[in-house]
Amino acid sequence: MDKPTIPVSPTASQTTRMSYRWHVLIWLMVGGIINYLDRASLSIAAPGMIQELGLTRTQIGLLGSVFAWTYAMMQLPAGWLIDRFGAKRAYAIGMIWWSIATWLTGVVGSIAALVAMRALLAVGEAPCWPTAAKITAAWFPAKERGFATGIWDSSSKWGPALAPALLVALMIAFGWRSLFHVTGAFGIAFALLFLMLYRNPRDSQRLSKDELDYIEAGGGGHERSLATSLLKWRWLFVRRSVWGMILGYFCTIWLWNIFLVFLPLYLLDRFHISFAQLGAVAGIPWVGGALGEIAVGYLAKKLVDRHLASAIGAKRLLIACCATGAGICAVALPFVDSLNATLVLFTIGLAFLAAMIGSAWALAADIAPTSMVASVSAIQNFGGYFGGAFSPLVAGFIVDHTGSYALAFISGGIIAACAAPFYWFMARKPILEDVEVARG
């Protein structure tokens, strides 16, 4: 059963005073776009790095894997720190850290130094998504979190969508190092603004009492700390729901990382398009990802509003359907011969993948006890990136040794489809803090 909430709907006269919570998503959207511009810089800069530094595609895959491994390992301490000390400071400090690492990537010139910079980037980026999940849990009632999460998590698709046009133009004009300098500087500036201006719901002077009451009635309204919780952090690892999210997210991120690192290179290698053409077409699939995630988040809200499914049940159902769709698209990619058909499959596949990711983050907030939203979100993310870290390296190795991306996409699609049973059969029940404490 889902956590009990009291359904409270605003009246028409209250509507104008009941919408401020949606403005908070702007912070999370912009921060997420910066986050993924920094990640996507590698895939755009890869041709220039290969030419100037003599890197192989396996080494490009290694850089993607080093980031993912470090990012995964840092999820566990990051989630605990966020729940212990608060989302605001963790988000701002993390962004400043990763932006400095991004800027320095444009300075170094050896594979060893690039590996170090990708590791430092991952350390800084680790708190970003768990803090966003905790902020969403505080600012939104449970029934709206899927839609809200779909909006801010779509930034992880808007970033790669914008990256080709923006970063290719920078690269043509100033070289591949400029990509890292510009995105790094922008991130530092945004982090300082966030630190100065963001407030929690109960501290915000712009949030009306009616809206705060509505949020609190739906299970949000404040950010609980681990310091006030009686539930032991280690107990999370004996919960079936948590392991369902870990394994399901592993399957999701395996394919996601292949697309993130190799989509531009695949278009260049398979269709021999120019670098200028790449800037025009490589962002199209990510737009589909962003729109697909928002649409599925809205669908989850409608299923709950019409009493067709619980908040948890709606997300599980949609994840299972989208996992199947993403798998089919990935398996079909090697069997199409035109650029347009390939872009269609990438776009639809990324729409399904993005919807899975957004729904998974919202599901973590529904399943977690209030004091551990960041921790449960981070544990799920740990599972995804620890296992998914292998996929860029494996894909790069396959391409270098077979001359084809076929096996990488087919195996990635099969793995992505396996997310469906993990989320459907295992990630079923919320963790109720009072019950767990009583058992302990």
CORZIPE-V889358 format. One record per helix or strand of 2 or more residues. SS is the DSSP state (h for helix, s for strand). FROM is the first residue (numbers start at 1). TO is the last residue. Records with the same first field share a line. If there is no record, write none. Layout:
SS->FROM-TO, FROM-TO
//
This chain:
h->12-17, 20-53, 57-85, 87-105, 111-139, 142-153, 155-174, 177-197, 201-203, 209-217, 226-228, 233-238, 240-271, 275-281, 284-305, 311-333, 339-367, 370-402, 406-417, 419-425, 433-439
//
